[in-house]
């Protein structure tokens, strides 16, 4: 009986140890999950810091963090938007819902997002794409990546130049801000088979491509990230 009791205690101790290790591993995974890159908030912080540096201010009396002042009344013009255009009216509506919305900083963030999304799509990097795209847009990108994978093909994309990134539309839909960007870039796109042979495109050919992308964000959310919700070719 004593031997049975000892064996029971040993098995119980082993089970408890395994459970502890399993929970600790799962906990570490959750704790180390990467947040999506926050291009837009980073661009806004940079713009605020630049503005504060020009004003010779930007820190509180106690030496705290740099404040994020609201953009000035000419925010639309600073982003290259005609102040008489519908886009300017949309910017004003967005700023009424979110006083820290800075269209010039948004354009900088959108440029960075464009580069990363195009690169991640070419590489089939779903982990990078998913937090940056709305669910239906991600589903379309994922389907295209899966089609390439099933065919044993790869896509090599090089952005030779991003000629322009213009804010061409802005509006509020309920509490959701929507901003449309028009990107004009020069790219090289080559699809290769499993052996590395080009099946579509020529690495020596540079194409001028126009992409019209719409980003959206719930202005009630504390999450500063914007997601790509719509894509179109120019």
PAMI-435991 format. One record per residue: residue in three letters; x, y, z of N, C-alpha, C in turn. Coordinates in steps of 0.05 Angstrom, whole numbers, padded with zeros to 5 digits, always signed. Example, Ala and Ser with C-alpha at 12.3 -4.5 7.8 and 13.67 -1.06 7.14 Angstrom:
residues 2
Ala+00264-00114+00156+00246-00090+00156+00264-00066+00156/Ser+00257-00045+00142+00273-00021+00143+00258+00001+00157/
end
This chain:
residues 234
Unk+00017-00024+00000+00000+00000+00000+00017+00025+00000/Unk+00039+00024+00015+00057+00047+00016+00069+00052-00011/Unk+00077+00030-00025+00088+00034-00052+00068+00047-00071/Unk+00043+00038-00070+00022+00050-00087+00019+00079-00081/Unk+00020+00086-00055+00016+00114-00047+00040+00131-00058/Unk+00064+00120-00056+00088+00134-00066+00086+00139-00096/Unk+00077+00117-00111+00074+00120-00140+00053+00141-00147/Unk+00031+00141-00132+00010+00160-00137+00020+00189-00133/Unk+00035+00193-00112+00046+00219-00106+00066+00228-00128/Unk+00082+00209-00138+00101+00215-00159+00087+00223-00185/Unk+00066+00208-00193+00052+00215-00217+00038+00242-00214/Unk+00027+00247-00190+00014+00273-00186+00034+00296-00188/Unk+00058+00291-00178+00078+00312-00179+00087+00317-00208/Unk+00090+00295-00224+00098+00298-00252+00076+00312-00267/Unk+00051+00305-00263+00028+00318-00277+00027+00348-00270/Unk+00031+00354-00245+00031+00383-00237+00054+00398-00250/Unk+00077+00385-00253+00100+00398-00265+00095+00403-00295/Unk+00084+00383-00308+00078+00386-00337+00058+00408-00341/Unk+00037+00409-00325+00016+00429-00327+00028+00457-00323/Unk+00046+00459-00303+00059+00485-00298+00075+00494-00322/Unk+00091+00475-00333+00108+00483-00356+00090+00491-00380/Unk+00068+00476-00385+00051+00482-00407+00039+00510-00404/Unk+00029+00516-00380+00018+00542-00375+00038+00564-00378/Unk+00063+00559-00369+00084+00579-00371+00091+00585-00399/Unk+00092+00564-00416+00098+00567-00444+00077+00583-00458/Unk+00051+00576-00453+00029+00591-00466+00029+00620-00457/Unk+00036+00624-00431+00037+00651-00421+00059+00667-00435/Unk+00082+00655-00439+00103+00670-00452+00096+00677-00481/Unk+00082+00658-00494+00074+00664-00522+00056+00688-00523/Unk+00037+00690-00505+00018+00712-00505+00033+00738-00499/Unk+00052+00736-00480+00066+00760-00472+00085+00771-00493/Unk+00093+00754-00512+00112+00763-00532+00100+00767-00560/Unk+00073+00766-00561+00060+00771-00587+00067+00800-00596/Unk+00074+00803-00622+00082+00829-00632+00057+00846-00638/Unk+00059+00871-00631+00038+00890-00639+00042+00898-00668/Unk+00020+00904-00682+00024+00913-00710+00039+00939-00711/Unk+00055+00943-00732+00070+00968-00734+00051+00992-00735/Unk+00057+01012-00720+00039+01035-00717+00051+01059-00733/Unk+00049+01057-00760+00061+01078-00776+00049+01105-00771/Unk+00022+01106-00768+00008+01132-00767+00014+01146-00741/Unk+00012+01132-00718+00018+01145-00693+00047+01154-00691/Unk+00065+01138-00702+00093+01146-00702+00098+01171-00719/Unk+00084+01173-00741+00086+01197-00758+00075+01221-00744/Unk+00053+01217-00729+00041+01239-00714+00060+01249-00692/Unk+00073+01229-00678+00091+01237-00657+00115+01253-00668/Unk+00125+01244-00691+00147+01258-00704+00139+01286-00712/Unk+00115+01289-00723+00105+01316-00731+00102+01333-00706/Unk+00092+01322-00684+00089+01338-00660+00116+01346-00648/Unk+00135+01328-00649+00162+01335-00639+00175+01356-00656/Unk+00172+01354-00683+00183+01375-00701+00170+01402-00695/Unk+00144+01402-00691+00130+01427-00685+00139+01439-00659/Unk+00142+01421-00639+00151+01431-00613+00179+01442-00614/Unk+00196+01429-00630+00224+01439-00632+00224+01467-00645/Unk+00207+01471-00665+00206+01498-00678+00196+01519-00658/Unk+00177+01511-00641+00166+01530-00622+00183+01534-00597/Unk+00204+01517-00594+00221+01519-00571+00207+01508-00546/Unk+00186+01491-00550+00172+01480-00528+00165+01452-00535/Unk+00147+01439-00518+00138+01413-00524+00140+01394-00500/Unk+00152+01404-00477+00152+01388-00453+00138+01404-00431/Unk+00126+01389-00413+00113+01403-00391+00133+01412-00371/Unk+00124+01427-00351+00142+01439-00331+00157+01418-00316/Unk+00147+01394-00313+00160+01374-00297+00179+01357-00314/Unk+00183+01365-00339+00201+01350-00357+00188+01325-00367/Unk+00161+01326-00372+00147+01302-00380+00150+01297-00410/Unk+00134+01279-00420+00136+01272-00448+00126+01294-00466/Unk+00134+01294-00491+00126+01314-00510+00096+01313-00514/Unk+00083+01336-00514+00054+01337-00518+00048+01332-00547/Unk+00023+01325-00552+00013+01322-00580-00007+01344-00585/Unk+00002+01367-00594-00017+01389-00599-00034+01383-00623/Unk-00058+01395-00622-00076+01391-00645-00065+01406-00669/Unk-00068+01394-00693-00059+01408-00717-00072+01435-00721/Unk-00059+01453-00734-00069+01480-00738-00092+01481-00758/Unk-00103+01505-00762-00126+01508-00779-00120+01502-00809/Unk-00095+01503-00816-00087+01498-00844-00076+01470-00848/Unk-00086+01451-00832-00076+01424-00833-00079+01411-00861/Unk-00102+01416-00874-00107+01404-00900-00086+01414-00920/Unk-00081+01441-00920-00062+01452-00939-00034+01440-00934/Unk-00027+01436-00908-00001+01425-00902+00003+01397-00913/Unk-00020+01383-00918-00019+01356-00929-00021+01357-00959/Unk-00021+01381-00971-00022+01383-01000-00051+01381-01011/Unk-00071+01386-00994-00099+01383-01001-00110+01411-01007/Unk-00124+01414-01029-00138+01439-01036-00158+01445-01014/Unk-00156+01468-01001-00174+01475-00979-00203+01477-00987/Unk-00208+01480-01013-00236+01482-01023-00247+01455-01033/Unk-00231+01434-01031-00239+01408-01041-00256+01393-01021/Unk-00271+01373-01032-00287+01356-01013-00269+01341-00993/Unk-00244+01335-01001-00226+01322-00983-00220+01339-00959/Unk-00217+01365-00963-00212+01384-00941-00236+01384-00922/Unk-00260+01383-00933-00284+01382-00916-00284+01357-00900/Unk-00275+01335-00912-00274+01310-00897-00253+01310-00875/Unk-00230+01323-00881-00210+01326-00861-00220+01342-00837/Unk-00235+01363-00842-00247+01379-00821-00266+01362-00804/Unk-00282+01345-00817-00301+01328-00803-00286+01308-00786/Unk-00264+01297-00796-00248+01277-00780-00236+01291-00756/Unk-00225+01315-00760-00213+01330-00739-00233+01338-00717/Unk-00258+01341-00725-00279+01347-00706-00284+01323-00687/Unk-00279+01299-00698-00283+01275-00682-00257+01267-00668/Unk-00234+01275-00680-00208+01268-00668-00190+01292-00672/Unk-00187+01309-00652-00173+01334-00655-00143+01330-00660/Unk-00133+01306-00655-00104+01301-00659-00098+01290-00687/Unk-00119+01287-00703-00114+01277-00731-00098+01298-00746/Unk-00075+01290-00756-00057+01307-00771-00054+01296-00799/Unk-00067+01308-00819-00067+01296-00846-00039+01294-00858/Unk-00021+01313-00852+00006+01311-00863+00021+01288-00851/Unk+00018+01284-00825+00030+01260-00812+00018+01235-00822/Unk-00009+01235-00827-00022+01212-00838-00010+01204-00865/Unk-00005+01223-00882+00007+01217-00908+00034+01203-00904/Unk+00050+01213-00885+00076+01200-00880+00072+01171-00871/Unk+00053+01167-00853+00047+01140-00844+00037+01122-00866/Unk+00021+01133-00883+00010+01117-00905+00031+01109-00925/Unk+00051+01126-00929+00074+01119-00947+00088+01094-00936/Unk+00093+01095-00909+00107+01073-00897+00090+01047-00898/Unk+00064+01050-00893+00046+01027-00895+00046+01015-00923/Unk+00045+01032-00943+00045+01023-00971+00069+01005-00977/Unk+00093+01015-00969+00117+01000-00974+00116+00972-00960/Unk+00107+00972-00935+00107+00947-00920+00086+00927-00931/Unk+00062+00937-00938+00041+00920-00948+00048+00908-00975/Unk+00059+00924-00993+00068+00913-01019+00089+00892-01016/Unk+00109+00898-00998+00130+00879-00994+00120+00853-00981/Unk+00103+00856-00961+00092+00832-00947+00075+00815-00965/Unk+00060+00828-00983+00043+00813-01002+00061+00796-01021/Unk+00082+00809-01031+00100+00794-01049+00113+00771-01035/Unk+00120+00774-01010+00133+00753-00995+00114+00732-00984/Unk+00088+00738-00985+00068+00720-00974+00068+00720-00944/Unk+00075+00744-00932+00078+00747-00903+00051+00753-00891/Unk+00035+00733-00885+00008+00737-00874+00009+00750-00847/Unk+00029+00743-00831+00030+00754-00803+00033+00784-00803/Unk+00048+00794-00823+00051+00823-00825+00025+00836-00836/Unk+00013+00823-00856-00010+00834-00869-00035+00835-00852/Unk-00040+00814-00836-00066+00812-00823-00074+00836-00805/Unk-00056+00846-00788-00064+00868-00771-00066+00895-00786/Unk-00055+00896-00810-00056+00921-00826-00080+00923-00844/Unk-00094+00900-00849-00116+00899-00868-00142+00893-00854/Unk-00164+00904-00865-00190+00896-00855-00195+00867-00863/Unk-00212+00853-00848-00216+00824-00853-00222+00817-00882/Unk-00239+00832-00896-00246+00824-00923-00223+00830-00942/Unk-00207+00851-00937-00184+00856-00954-00163+00835-00949/Unk-00159+00828-00924-00139+00807-00918-00147+00781-00932/Unk-00173+00775-00932-00182+00750-00945-00175+00750-00975/Unk-00178+00773-00988-00170+00774-01016-00140+00771-01020/Unk-00124+00784-01004-00095+00781-01005-00087+00752-01000/Unk-00100+00741-00979-00093+00713-00972-00099+00693-00994/Unk-00122+00698-01008-00130+00680-01030-00109+00682-01053/Unk-00100+00706-01059-00080+00709-01080-00054+00696-01073/Unk-00046+00699-01047-00021+00686-01038-00024+00656-01040/Unk-00047+00645-01031-00052+00616-01032-00051+00606-01060/Unk-00062+00621-01079-00062+00613-01107-00033+00610-01118/Unk-00016+00630-01110+00012+00628-01118+00026+00604-01105/Unk+00020+00599-01080+00033+00576-01066+00024+00550-01079/Unk-00001+00547-01086-00011+00522-01098+00002+00518-01125/Unk+00008+00539-01139+00020+00537-01166+00051+00534-01163/Unk+00061+00536-01139+00090+00534-01135+00105+00559-01146/Unk+00091+00581-01146+00102+00606-01157+00109+00625-01135/Unk+00127+00643-01141+00135+00665-01123+00133+00691-01137/Unk+00129+00712-01122+00127+00739-01133+00150+00756-01122/Unk+00165+00768-01140+00187+00786-01132+00179+00814-01141/Unk+00175+00831-01121+00167+00859-01125+00188+00878-01115/Unk+00196+00897-01131+00215+00918-01123+00202+00945-01128/Unk+00199+00961-01107+00189+00988-01111+00213+01005-01117/Unk+00216+01012-01142+00239+01028-01151+00236+01057-01141/Unk+00212+01067-01142+00207+01095-01132+00178+01098-01125/Unk+00172+01112-01104+00145+01120-01098+00143+01150-01106/Unk+00133+01154-01130+00133+01181-01141+00115+01201-01126/Unk+00092+01191-01118+00074+01209-01103+00056+01193-01085/Unk+00048+01206-01063+00028+01194-01045+00010+01218-01036/Unk-00013+01219-01048-00031+01242-01044-00056+01234-01029/Unk-00064+01251-01010-00089+01247-00996-00111+01258-01015/Unk-00128+01241-01025-00147+01249-01046-00176+01246-01036/Unk-00181+01237-01012-00208+01234-01003-00208+01231-00973/Unk-00229+01242-00960-00232+01239-00931-00261+01243-00924/Unk-00271+01227-00905-00298+01229-00896-00302+01215-00870/Unk-00324+01222-00857-00333+01207-00833-00358+01191-00841/Unk-00358+01166-00833-00382+01149-00836-00389+01140-00808/Unk-00409+01153-00797-00415+01148-00769-00391+01158-00752/Unk-00380+01140-00736-00356+01147-00720-00330+01137-00732/Unk-00332+01127-00757-00309+01116-00771-00298+01136-00790/Unk-00272+01142-00787-00258+01160-00806-00247+01144-00829/Unk-00251+01154-00853-00241+01140-00877-00224+01161-00893/Unk-00200+01153-00900-00182+01170-00915-00171+01155-00939/Unk-00174+01167-00962-00165+01154-00987-00139+01166-00996/Unk-00120+01149-01003-00094+01157-01013-00090+01147-01042/Unk-00078+01163-01058-00071+01154-01086-00040+01153-01087/Unk-00030+01129-01092-00002+01125-01094+00006+01120-01123/Unk+00027+01133-01132+00038+01128-01159+00067+01119-01154/Unk+00072+01095-01163+00098+01083-01159+00109+01070-01184/Unk+00135+01066-01184+00149+01052-01205+00158+01025-01193/Unk+00149+01003-01205+00154+00977-01194+00164+00957-01215/Unk+00179+00938-01205+00186+00914-01221+00172+00891-01208/Unk+00156+00876-01223+00141+00853-01213+00146+00829-01231/Unk+00156+00808-01219+00163+00784-01234+00152+00759-01219/Unk+00137+00743-01233+00127+00718-01222+00145+00695-01232/Unk+00155+00679-01213+00173+00657-01221+00161+00630-01213/Unk+00168+00609-01228+00158+00582-01222+00176+00570-01200/Unk+00171+00544-01194+00185+00531-01173+00215+00528-01179/Unk+00223+00529-01204+00251+00527-01212+00264+00554-01213/Unk+00249+00575-01208+00260+00602-01209+00260+00615-01236/Unk+00245+00603-01255+00243+00614-01282+00220+00634-01283/Unk+00224+00658-01295+00203+00677-01298+00180+00667-01315/Unk+00156+00669-01305+00132+00660-01320+00114+00684-01327/Unk+00119+00707-01313+00104+00731-01319+00121+00755-01309/Unk+00123+00775-01327+00138+00798-01320+00168+00796-01327/Unk+00181+00818-01327+00209+00820-01334+00224+00837-01314/Unk+00244+00827-01300+00258+00843-01280+00270+00869-01291/Unk+00274+00870-01317+00285+00894-01329+00264+00915-01336/Unk+00238+00907-01333+00216+00925-01341+00205+00939-01316/Unk+00205+00965-01317+00194+00981-01295+00167+00992-01303/Unk+00147+00986-01287+00120+00995-01292+00112+01018-01274/Unk+00097+01037-01285+00085+01058-01268+00058+01048-01260/Unk+00053+01046-01234+00028+01035-01224+00015+01055-01206/Unk-00012+01058-01209-00028+01076-01192-00045+01058-01174/Unk-00044+01062-01149-00060+01048-01129-00076+01068-01113/Unk-00102+01062-01110-00120+01079-01094-00129+01063-01070/Unk-00119+01070-01047-00124+01055-01023-00139+01073-01003/Unk-00158+01060-00989-00174+01074-00968-00168+01061-00941/Unk-00161+01078-00922-00155+01069-00895-00178+01078-00877/Unk-00183+01063-00856-00205+01070-00838-00197+01066-00809/Unk-00210+01081-00791-00205+01078-00763-00229+01087-00747/Unk-00236+01072-00726-00258+01080-00708-00247+01102-00690/Unk-00258+01126-00692-00248+01149-00676-00254+01146-00646/Unk-00272+01128-00639-00277+01123-00611-00257+01105-00598/Unk-00242+01091-00615-00223+01071-00604-00197+01085-00594/Unk-00186+01073-00573-00160+01083-00564-00137+01072-00580/Unk-00143+01053-00597-00122+01042-00615-00118+01062-00638/Unk-00093+01072-00641-00088+01092-00661-00084+01080-00689/Unk-00084+01054-00692-00079+01041-00717-00101+01045-00737/Unk-00094+01049-00762-00112+01050-00785-00109+01024-00800/Unk-00131+01015-00812-00130+00991-00829-00137+00997-00857/Unk-00125+00982-00875-00132+00985-00904-00158+00970-00908/Unk-00178+00985-00917-00205+00974-00920-00214+00971-00949/Unk-00200+00984-00967-00208+00983-00996-00184+00989-01014/Unk-00182+00974-01036-00161+00978-01055-00173+00980-01083/Unk-00160+00996-01099-00169+00999-01127-00145+01008-01144/Unk-00146+01001-01170-00125+01010-01188-00134+01035-01202/Unk-00114+01053-01207-00121+01078-01220-00125+01075-01250/
end
